[in-house]
Amino acid sequence: MIKRTGMISDLRLFFDHIPKTAGTSIWTWLVEAFGKENVSPQLKGLKVESALSLYGDRFALCGHFGFVPGDKLPPGYISATVLRDPRERALSEYFFLVEVVPPSDMSAEERLIKTLPIEEAFSRDKFFPKFQNVQASHLASRFHPRPQDLPPEDLIRFAKLGLEQFDLVGTTERLGEFVDVFSRLFDIPQIVLRRVNVTSRRQGFKDLPVGLRRKIEIFNEVDLELWKFADTLFAGRTVIFSLPEAKDSSEEAKAPDHSAIPDTIVEDGALELLGVSVSGQVRQTGDLLAGELATLSIALRAKENVDDLNVGFSIDHDSGLRLFGINTWLLGYSMKCRAGGDYKIDFAFAVDLGIGTYRISIAAHSGPSHFDSCHLLRKDVVEFHVTGYLGARFEGLTRLIPQFYASVVGGEGTIASVSIMSEEDIVQRIGFMTPEITDASGFMELLGAIPSLRPGEQLAVAVDIFNMSAQDWVGDGSRPVSLSYHWRRMDGEPVIFDGLRSPFSDRIVKAAGKSRGNVLLQAPESPGRYALELSLVQETVCWLEERGFKSAMQMVDVGGEGQCS
């Protein structure tokens, strides 16, 4: 909601404030302008989809967000961002590590940086990626999976394209003018912006030796160009921006837009499409069951050599909603194919979709985007129907993780794929630091009785979770809160203490709120009578019963082999 001339509109604000120096002050300003209940916490590293899921009911989502290629905001959002002089930003990052971040929250590399003088830290090339073109890489990640590996000319192109996605663009050096624009747009009183910089007592860029200053500038040439471009966008776009008019409630709803692929993209004819099909394991047709494994097969003929082949697909619901998209580049593969060959590309994925009709679009191109070098593009080339369920029914959407195969099926061509994934791609640090639960006041109720179980048998049970504290319990990020359990003997001795983990259905249990969830249980392997304790756990922090949470208790009989007694 945006307050405007005493009215409330349907618009919302997405504020990706990149520089740390502006983060706290901008968040404080938004809270003063619109009320704390209408502004999200200061989020860090949370993916856009997760942020919308957790705080989509707030007027403003505010923080340092993590982008992935193809990220877009839903309709009705005004987006804003602020860039900082990259030379000062690199210094701020270093001093933030040295002066603020505790060693327990650091990687081994960061702990080493913390011990080094500034001249040595900025002279070791292996550390420089942490301080190099950070803002450009962040913005380019909306269009490329590994922007830090791009040559400078491609990085600045993708970064500028990412920056242009924002409606309002500013810089911290002109933050006062940026705030004035906000005050005018949203019809709020002028607010004196309190500048907050947790490393304000550090050296400034001008205080550094000439050689070190030059090194920082060389390593941040792309960010410096992007920073100047942000100033251009501020003058040419932000200062003249006006909010869209609120829709008339009597206006008829428009039909969904199925034209996700622009008509201006031109194919170069290097590839010919031979066929596309979708098949399942249960039914070898386009009628699938939710829960089974499906295979999308794309058959191609190469008319020219393609040295950087990237094949992908997207799935749209019949309503026009884009559900999922992936390509071989994002899966970590680079392919080559030679003219004269016929090739088949298979994507296998679990059909974790609800009953309905779905359409698949495909693209084949060189590089990460079909906007640059498109060999083949087909919209709604094949459709399939989910007509029933294999296993448990469900509601909502879930993530698809396909596998990828490539083979020659005819002609004299060859096709090869090489993994381009590094260790950082395979093992990644989670950027969103989930707040530690300090007050776990609340309780859990088991819905219905648990029957006798066989040894090792699995069962899903429904529970209600009541959060009586003033703190949200978040099932996302680096320290998620999950549903789990303990099995104990009748004397209280634990048999299984760390039970299976089950995620929150809603991803978050709000303060003073209630949520329903399902706990997946596995019975002990030995027969007997046991006490089952259903509880919550915050990974790497604690079991919540240690901080005031009341577990749900149930006595359960585990029978002998082949019987339930």
C-alpha positions as CSV (number, residue, x, y, z in Angstrom):
1,M,0.0,0.0,0.0
2,I,1.2,3.5,-0.8
3,K,-0.2,6.4,1.0
4,R,-1.0,9.1,-1.5
5,T,-3.2,12.2,-0.9
6,G,-4.9,10.5,2.0
7,M,-5.8,7.5,-0.1
8,I,-4.6,3.9,-0.2
9,S,-3.7,2.4,-3.6
10,D,-2.9,-1.2,-4.6
11,L,0.7,-0.3,-5.4
12,R,3.6,-1.8,-3.4
13,L,7.3,-0.9,-3.1
14,F,10.3,-3.2,-3.7
15,F,13.5,-1.5,-2.5
16,D,16.8,-3.2,-3.2
17,H,19.2,-0.9,-1.3
18,I,22.6,-2.3,-2.4
19,P,25.0,-0.2,-0.3
20,K,25.3,-0.9,3.4
21,T,25.8,2.8,4.2
22,A,22.3,3.6,3.0
23,G,20.6,0.4,4.2
24,T,19.8,1.3,7.8
25,S,18.9,4.9,7.0
26,I,16.6,4.1,4.1
27,W,14.8,1.4,6.2
28,T,14.4,3.8,9.1
29,W,13.1,6.4,6.8
30,L,10.5,4.0,5.3
31,V,9.4,2.9,8.7
32,E,8.9,6.6,9.8
33,A,7.0,7.3,6.5
34,F,4.7,4.3,6.3
35,G,4.8,2.6,9.8
36,K,6.7,-0.4,10.9
37,E,3.8,-2.7,10.4
38,N,3.9,-1.9,6.6
39,V,7.6,-2.4,6.1
40,S,9.5,-5.7,6.0
41,P,12.6,-6.2,8.2
42,Q,16.0,-5.5,6.6
43,L,16.4,-8.6,4.5
44,K,19.8,-9.9,3.4
45,G,20.5,-12.3,0.6
46,L,16.9,-13.6,0.5
47,K,15.7,-14.6,-3.0
48,V,13.0,-12.4,-4.5
49,E,10.5,-15.3,-4.5
50,S,11.1,-16.1,-0.9
51,A,10.8,-12.4,0.1
52,L,7.5,-12.1,-1.6
53,S,6.3,-15.3,0.0
54,L,7.3,-14.1,3.5
55,Y,6.5,-10.4,3.3
56,G,4.2,-9.9,0.3
57,D,1.5,-8.5,2.7
58,R,3.7,-5.4,3.5
59,F,3.8,-2.2,1.6
60,A,7.6,-2.2,1.3
61,L,10.0,-5.0,0.9
62,C,13.4,-3.6,1.8
63,G,16.9,-5.2,1.8
64,H,19.8,-6.7,-0.1
65,F,18.1,-9.3,-2.3
66,G,19.5,-12.3,-4.2
67,F,18.6,-12.4,-7.9
68,V,18.6,-15.3,-10.3
69,P,18.2,-15.1,-14.1
70,G,14.7,-14.2,-15.1
71,D,13.5,-12.8,-11.8
72,K,10.6,-10.4,-12.2
73,L,8.3,-8.6,-9.8
74,P,4.5,-9.2,-9.9
75,P,2.4,-6.4,-11.4
76,G,1.7,-3.5,-9.0
77,Y,5.2,-3.0,-7.6
78,I,7.3,0.1,-7.8
79,S,10.9,-0.9,-7.7
80,A,13.8,1.2,-6.4
81,T,17.5,0.9,-5.8
82,V,20.5,3.0,-4.7
83,L,24.1,2.6,-5.8
84,R,27.2,3.8,-4.0
85,D,30.6,5.1,-5.2
86,P,32.3,1.6,-5.7
87,R,35.6,2.9,-4.3
88,E,34.1,3.8,-1.0
89,R,31.9,0.6,-1.1
90,A,35.0,-1.6,-1.4
91,L,36.6,0.1,1.6
92,S,33.3,-0.1,3.6
93,E,33.1,-3.9,2.9
94,Y,36.7,-4.4,4.2
95,F,36.2,-2.3,7.4
96,F,32.8,-3.9,8.0
97,L,34.5,-7.3,8.1
98,V,37.3,-6.0,10.3
99,E,35.3,-3.9,12.7
100,V,31.8,-5.4,12.9
101,V,31.4,-9.0,11.8
102,P,32.2,-11.5,14.6
103,P,34.6,-14.4,13.5
104,S,31.9,-16.9,14.2
105,D,29.9,-15.6,11.3
106,M,32.8,-15.6,8.9
107,S,34.2,-18.0,6.3
108,A,37.9,-19.0,6.7
109,E,38.8,-16.5,4.0
110,E,37.0,-13.7,5.8
111,R,38.7,-14.5,9.1
112,L,42.1,-14.3,7.3
113,I,41.2,-10.9,5.8
114,K,40.2,-9.7,9.3
115,T,43.8,-10.2,10.4
116,L,45.5,-8.4,7.6
117,P,46.4,-4.7,7.2
118,I,44.4,-3.0,4.5
119,E,47.4,-2.7,2.1
120,E,48.0,-6.4,2.2
121,A,44.3,-7.4,2.1
122,F,43.8,-5.4,-1.1
123,S,47.1,-6.6,-2.6
124,R,46.2,-10.3,-2.6
125,D,44.4,-11.0,-5.9
126,K,42.6,-14.0,-4.4
127,F,40.7,-11.7,-2.1
128,F,39.8,-9.2,-4.7
129,P,36.6,-10.9,-6.0
130,K,35.0,-10.0,-2.7
131,F,35.6,-6.3,-3.3
132,Q,35.5,-6.2,-7.1
133,N,32.6,-4.9,-9.2
134,V,30.1,-6.2,-6.6
135,Q,27.2,-4.0,-7.6
136,A,27.5,-4.8,-11.3
137,S,27.6,-8.6,-10.5
138,H,24.6,-8.2,-8.3
139,L,22.5,-6.5,-11.0
140,A,23.8,-8.7,-13.8
141,S,22.7,-11.8,-12.0
142,R,19.1,-11.1,-13.2
143,F,20.3,-12.2,-16.6
144,H,23.3,-14.4,-16.1
145,P,24.0,-17.3,-13.7
146,R,27.7,-16.4,-13.1
147,P,28.2,-12.7,-13.9
148,Q,31.6,-12.7,-12.1
149,D,33.0,-14.8,-14.9
150,L,31.9,-12.5,-17.7
151,P,34.4,-10.2,-19.5
152,P,34.0,-6.5,-18.6
153,E,32.1,-5.6,-21.8
154,D,29.5,-8.2,-21.1
155,L,29.3,-7.6,-17.4
156,I,28.5,-3.9,-17.9
157,R,25.9,-4.7,-20.6
158,F,24.0,-7.1,-18.3
159,A,24.5,-4.8,-15.3
160,K,23.0,-1.8,-17.1
161,L,20.1,-3.9,-18.3
162,G,19.6,-5.1,-14.7
163,L,19.7,-1.5,-13.4
164,E,17.2,-0.4,-16.0
165,Q,14.6,-2.8,-14.6
166,F,14.1,-0.4,-11.6
167,D,11.6,2.4,-11.8
168,L,13.6,4.6,-9.4
169,V,17.4,4.7,-9.4
170,G,19.6,6.8,-7.2
171,T,23.1,7.1,-5.6
172,T,24.1,7.6,-2.0
173,E,26.0,10.7,-3.0
174,R,22.6,12.2,-4.0
175,L,20.5,10.5,-1.4
176,G,18.9,13.7,-0.2
177,E,17.6,14.4,-3.7
178,F,16.4,10.8,-4.0
179,V,14.4,11.2,-0.8
180,D,12.9,14.4,-2.1
181,V,11.6,12.5,-5.1
182,F,10.0,9.9,-2.8
183,S,8.4,12.6,-0.7
184,R,6.8,14.2,-3.8
185,L,5.7,10.9,-5.3
186,F,4.0,9.5,-2.2
187,D,2.7,12.7,-0.8
188,I,4.5,12.3,2.6
189,P,6.1,15.0,4.8
190,Q,9.7,15.9,4.2
191,I,11.9,13.7,6.4
192,V,15.4,14.5,7.6
193,L,17.4,11.4,6.6
194,R,19.5,10.1,9.4
195,R,22.7,8.9,7.8
196,V,23.9,5.7,9.4
197,N,27.3,4.1,8.6
198,V,28.6,1.5,10.9
199,T,32.1,2.0,9.5
200,S,32.1,5.8,9.5
201,R,35.3,6.1,11.5
202,R,37.3,4.2,8.9
203,Q,39.8,5.6,6.3
204,G,38.2,7.3,3.3
205,F,39.3,6.5,-0.2
206,K,41.2,9.8,-0.5
207,D,43.2,8.9,2.6
208,L,44.8,5.8,1.0
209,P,48.2,5.7,-0.7
210,V,48.1,6.5,-4.5
211,G,49.0,3.0,-5.5
212,L,46.3,1.4,-3.5
213,R,43.7,3.9,-4.8
214,R,44.6,3.1,-8.3
215,K,44.4,-0.7,-7.7
216,I,40.9,-0.3,-6.3
217,E,39.8,1.8,-9.2
218,I,41.2,-0.7,-11.8
219,F,39.5,-3.6,-10.1
220,N,36.2,-1.7,-10.0
221,E,36.2,-0.1,-13.5
222,V,32.8,-1.8,-14.4
223,D,31.2,-0.6,-11.1
224,L,32.5,2.9,-11.7
225,E,30.9,3.0,-15.1
226,L,27.7,1.6,-13.7
227,W,27.7,4.2,-10.9
228,K,27.9,7.0,-13.4
229,F,25.1,5.3,-15.4
230,A,23.0,5.3,-12.2
231,D,23.5,9.1,-12.0
232,T,22.2,9.4,-15.6
233,L,19.1,7.3,-14.8
234,F,18.4,9.4,-11.7
235,A,18.4,12.6,-13.8
236,G,16.6,11.2,-16.8
237,R,14.1,8.8,-15.2
238,T,13.7,9.1,-11.4
239,V,13.2,12.9,-11.1
240,I,10.5,12.8,-13.7
241,F,8.8,9.5,-12.6
242,S,5.1,9.6,-11.8
243,L,3.1,6.9,-10.1
244,P,0.6,5.0,-12.3
245,E,-3.0,5.9,-11.8
246,A,-4.9,3.5,-9.6
247,K,-7.2,1.2,-11.6
248,D,-10.9,1.9,-11.6
249,S,-12.6,-0.9,-9.6
250,S,-15.2,-1.1,-12.4
251,E,-12.6,-1.8,-15.1
252,E,-13.0,-5.2,-16.5
253,A,-10.2,-7.7,-15.8
254,K,-7.9,-8.1,-18.8
255,A,-7.2,-11.5,-20.3
256,P,-3.9,-13.0,-19.3
257,D,-1.0,-12.1,-21.6
258,H,0.5,-15.3,-23.2
259,S,3.1,-13.3,-25.2
260,A,6.0,-13.9,-22.8
261,I,8.4,-14.3,-25.8
262,P,8.8,-11.0,-27.7
263,D,8.0,-11.2,-31.4
264,T,11.0,-9.1,-32.3
265,I,13.5,-12.0,-31.7
266,V,14.8,-13.4,-35.0
267,E,16.1,-16.9,-35.5
268,D,19.3,-17.3,-37.4
269,G,18.5,-20.7,-38.9
270,A,21.5,-22.6,-37.5
271,L,19.1,-25.2,-36.0
272,E,16.0,-26.9,-37.3
273,L,13.3,-28.3,-35.0
274,L,12.5,-31.9,-35.7
275,G,10.1,-32.6,-32.9
276,V,9.1,-32.0,-29.3
277,S,7.3,-34.5,-27.0
278,V,6.4,-35.0,-23.4
279,S,6.0,-38.5,-21.9
280,G,5.5,-39.9,-18.5
281,Q,6.4,-43.2,-16.7
282,V,2.8,-44.2,-16.0
283,R,1.2,-43.1,-19.2
284,Q,3.3,-42.7,-22.4
285,T,1.1,-39.7,-23.5
286,G,0.6,-36.1,-22.8
287,D,-1.7,-37.0,-19.9
288,L,0.4,-37.2,-16.8
289,L,-0.1,-37.8,-13.1
290,A,1.1,-35.4,-10.4
291,G,4.1,-37.0,-8.7
292,E,5.4,-39.1,-11.6
293,L,8.6,-38.5,-13.6
294,A,8.2,-36.9,-17.0
295,T,10.6,-36.5,-19.9
296,L,10.6,-33.5,-22.3
297,S,12.4,-34.5,-25.6
298,I,13.6,-31.9,-28.1
299,A,14.9,-33.2,-31.4
300,L,17.1,-30.8,-33.4
301,R,19.0,-30.8,-36.7
302,A,22.1,-28.7,-36.9
303,K,22.6,-26.8,-40.2
304,E,25.6,-25.0,-38.9
305,N,28.3,-25.6,-36.3
306,V,27.3,-24.2,-32.9
307,D,30.1,-23.9,-30.4
308,D,28.2,-22.6,-27.4
309,L,24.8,-24.3,-27.6
310,N,22.3,-23.5,-24.8
311,V,18.9,-25.3,-24.9
312,G,16.1,-24.5,-22.5
313,F,12.4,-24.7,-21.9
314,S,9.7,-22.9,-19.8
315,I,6.4,-24.2,-18.5
316,D,3.3,-21.9,-18.4
317,H,0.0,-22.7,-16.9
318,D,-3.1,-22.4,-19.1
319,S,-3.9,-19.1,-17.2
320,G,-0.7,-17.6,-18.6
321,L,1.2,-17.9,-15.3
322,R,4.9,-18.7,-15.8
323,L,5.7,-21.6,-13.5
324,F,9.2,-22.6,-14.3
325,G,12.1,-22.1,-16.7
326,I,15.6,-23.7,-17.1
327,N,18.3,-24.2,-19.7
328,T,21.4,-26.3,-20.0
329,W,23.6,-23.3,-19.1
330,L,21.8,-22.8,-15.8
331,L,22.2,-26.6,-15.2
332,G,25.9,-26.1,-15.5
333,Y,26.7,-27.4,-19.0
334,S,28.2,-26.0,-22.2
335,M,27.5,-27.9,-25.4
336,K,29.0,-28.0,-28.9
337,C,27.3,-29.5,-32.0
338,R,28.4,-29.9,-35.6
339,A,26.5,-29.3,-38.8
340,G,24.9,-32.4,-40.4
341,G,23.9,-34.1,-37.2
342,D,20.5,-34.8,-35.6
343,Y,20.4,-34.4,-31.9
344,K,18.0,-35.1,-29.0
345,I,18.0,-33.1,-25.8
346,D,16.0,-34.7,-22.9
347,F,15.0,-33.0,-19.7
348,A,13.6,-35.2,-17.0
349,F,11.6,-33.7,-14.1
350,A,9.1,-34.6,-11.4
351,V,5.6,-33.6,-12.3
352,D,5.0,-31.7,-9.0
353,L,2.1,-29.8,-10.5
354,G,-1.6,-29.6,-9.8
355,I,-4.3,-30.8,-12.1
356,G,-4.6,-28.6,-15.2
357,T,-3.3,-27.8,-18.7
358,Y,0.3,-26.7,-19.2
359,R,2.2,-25.4,-22.2
360,I,5.9,-25.6,-23.0
361,S,8.0,-23.1,-24.9
362,I,11.6,-23.9,-26.0
363,A,14.6,-21.9,-27.1
364,A,18.1,-22.7,-28.4
365,H,20.7,-20.1,-28.6
366,S,24.4,-19.3,-28.0
367,G,25.3,-17.8,-24.6
368,P,23.0,-17.2,-21.7
369,S,20.2,-15.3,-23.4
370,H,18.1,-15.9,-26.5
371,F,17.9,-12.1,-26.9
372,D,21.5,-12.1,-28.2
373,S,22.0,-15.0,-30.5
374,C,18.9,-17.0,-31.1
375,H,19.0,-20.2,-33.2
376,L,15.5,-21.5,-32.5
377,L,12.5,-20.2,-30.6
378,R,9.0,-21.8,-30.3
379,K,6.3,-20.6,-28.0
380,D,3.6,-23.0,-26.8
381,V,5.2,-25.7,-28.9
382,V,3.6,-28.6,-27.0
383,E,1.1,-28.9,-24.2
384,F,0.4,-31.6,-21.5
385,H,-2.3,-32.3,-19.0
386,V,-2.1,-33.3,-15.4
387,T,-5.2,-35.4,-14.9
388,G,-4.6,-37.2,-11.6
389,Y,-2.3,-37.9,-8.7
390,L,0.4,-40.5,-8.1
391,G,0.6,-40.6,-4.3
392,A,-0.5,-37.8,-2.0
393,R,-2.5,-34.9,-3.3
394,F,-1.2,-31.4,-2.8
395,E,-1.9,-27.7,-3.4
396,G,0.4,-25.0,-4.7
397,L,3.6,-25.0,-6.7
398,T,7.0,-26.5,-6.0
399,R,10.5,-26.3,-7.5
400,L,11.4,-28.5,-10.5
401,I,14.9,-29.9,-10.7
402,P,15.4,-31.6,-14.0
403,Q,18.2,-33.8,-15.2
404,F,19.9,-33.3,-18.6
405,Y,21.1,-35.7,-21.3
406,A,22.3,-35.1,-24.9
407,S,22.8,-37.7,-27.7
408,V,23.2,-38.1,-31.4
409,V,20.3,-40.0,-33.0
410,G,21.1,-39.7,-36.7
411,G,23.5,-38.3,-39.3
412,E,27.3,-37.8,-39.0
413,G,27.3,-35.0,-36.4
414,T,28.8,-35.0,-32.9
415,I,27.7,-33.4,-29.7
416,A,29.6,-32.9,-26.5
417,S,28.9,-31.3,-23.1
418,V,31.4,-30.3,-20.5
419,S,30.5,-29.3,-16.9
420,I,31.2,-25.6,-16.2
421,M,30.2,-25.8,-12.5
422,S,32.8,-24.8,-10.0
423,E,33.0,-25.8,-6.3
424,E,31.2,-22.5,-5.5
425,D,28.2,-23.6,-7.7
426,I,28.0,-27.1,-6.0
427,V,28.5,-25.9,-2.4
428,Q,27.0,-22.5,-1.8
429,R,26.7,-20.4,1.3
430,I,23.1,-19.3,2.1
431,G,23.0,-15.5,2.1
432,F,19.9,-15.0,4.3
433,M,20.9,-15.2,8.0
434,T,17.7,-16.4,9.7
435,P,17.2,-14.5,13.0
436,E,17.9,-16.6,16.1
437,I,14.8,-17.6,18.1
438,T,15.2,-16.0,21.5
439,D,11.6,-16.4,22.6
440,A,9.9,-19.7,21.8
441,S,6.7,-19.2,23.8
442,G,4.1,-21.3,22.1
443,F,2.8,-24.8,21.8
444,M,1.8,-27.6,19.3
445,E,-1.3,-29.7,19.1
446,L,-1.5,-33.1,17.4
447,L,-4.6,-33.4,15.3
448,G,-6.0,-36.9,15.8
449,A,-4.4,-40.0,17.4
450,I,-1.4,-41.9,16.0
451,P,-2.2,-45.6,15.4
452,S,0.1,-48.4,16.3
453,L,3.1,-48.6,13.9
454,R,5.4,-51.2,12.5
455,P,9.1,-50.9,13.2
456,G,10.6,-48.4,10.8
457,E,7.2,-47.4,9.4
458,Q,6.7,-43.9,8.1
459,L,3.7,-41.7,8.7
460,A,2.7,-38.1,8.2
461,V,0.7,-36.5,11.0
462,A,-1.0,-33.1,11.0
463,V,-0.3,-30.6,13.7
464,D,-1.3,-27.0,14.6
465,I,1.5,-24.7,15.7
466,F,0.8,-21.7,17.9
467,N,3.4,-18.9,18.2
468,M,2.7,-17.0,21.4
469,S,5.9,-14.9,21.2
470,A,6.6,-11.5,19.6
471,Q,9.0,-13.0,17.1
472,D,8.4,-14.6,13.7
473,W,9.6,-18.2,13.3
474,V,11.1,-18.4,9.8
475,G,11.5,-21.7,8.0
476,D,14.0,-20.3,5.4
477,G,17.6,-19.1,5.1
478,S,20.7,-20.4,6.8
479,R,19.1,-21.4,10.2
480,P,15.6,-22.5,9.3
481,V,13.0,-23.5,11.8
482,S,11.5,-27.0,11.0
483,L,9.1,-29.5,12.4
484,S,10.7,-32.5,14.0
485,Y,10.4,-35.0,16.9
486,H,12.0,-37.2,19.5
487,W,11.3,-40.8,20.3
488,R,11.8,-41.7,24.0
489,R,11.6,-44.9,26.1
490,M,9.1,-44.9,28.9
491,D,11.9,-43.9,31.3
492,G,12.5,-40.8,29.3
493,E,15.8,-42.1,27.7
494,P,15.9,-40.9,24.0
495,V,16.0,-43.6,21.3
496,I,15.8,-41.2,18.4
497,F,16.5,-37.6,19.3
498,D,17.1,-36.0,15.9
499,G,14.0,-36.9,14.0
500,L,13.3,-36.3,10.3
501,R,12.8,-32.6,9.4
502,S,9.6,-31.3,7.8
503,P,9.3,-27.7,6.5
504,F,6.6,-25.3,7.5
505,S,3.7,-25.3,5.1
506,D,3.6,-21.5,5.1
507,R,7.4,-21.0,5.4
508,I,6.8,-18.8,8.4
509,V,4.8,-18.8,11.6
510,K,4.0,-15.2,12.4
511,A,4.3,-13.7,15.9
512,A,1.1,-14.3,17.8
513,G,-0.1,-16.4,14.9
514,K,-1.0,-20.0,14.1
515,S,0.0,-22.4,11.3
516,R,-0.9,-25.9,10.3
517,G,1.8,-28.4,9.2
518,N,2.6,-32.0,8.6
519,V,5.3,-33.9,10.4
520,L,6.9,-36.9,8.6
521,L,7.7,-39.5,11.3
522,Q,9.7,-42.7,11.1
523,A,9.1,-45.3,13.9
524,P,11.9,-46.8,15.9
525,E,13.3,-50.1,14.5
526,S,12.7,-52.1,17.7
527,P,9.2,-53.0,19.0
528,G,7.9,-51.5,22.2
529,R,6.0,-48.7,23.7
530,Y,7.4,-45.2,23.2
531,A,6.8,-41.6,24.0
532,L,6.7,-39.4,20.9
533,E,7.5,-35.8,21.4
534,L,6.6,-33.5,18.5
535,S,8.6,-30.2,18.6
536,L,10.4,-27.5,16.5
537,V,14.1,-27.1,15.9
538,Q,16.1,-24.2,14.6
539,E,19.1,-25.7,12.8
540,T,22.5,-25.0,14.5
541,V,20.7,-23.0,17.2
542,C,18.4,-25.1,19.5
543,W,15.3,-27.2,20.0
544,L,12.6,-24.7,20.7
545,E,11.4,-26.6,23.9
546,E,14.7,-25.3,25.4
547,R,13.4,-21.8,25.0
548,G,9.8,-22.0,26.2
549,F,8.0,-24.1,23.5
550,K,5.6,-26.7,24.7
551,S,5.9,-29.9,22.7
552,A,3.1,-32.3,21.8
553,M,3.3,-35.7,23.6
554,Q,1.8,-39.0,22.4
555,M,2.2,-42.6,23.6
556,V,2.7,-44.9,20.6
557,D,3.0,-48.7,20.3
558,V,5.5,-50.1,17.8
559,G,4.5,-53.7,17.1
560,G,6.6,-56.7,16.1
561,E,7.5,-57.5,12.5
562,G,4.3,-57.7,10.4
563,Q,1.9,-56.7,13.1
564,C,0.6,-53.7,14.9
565,S,-0.3,-54.4,18.5
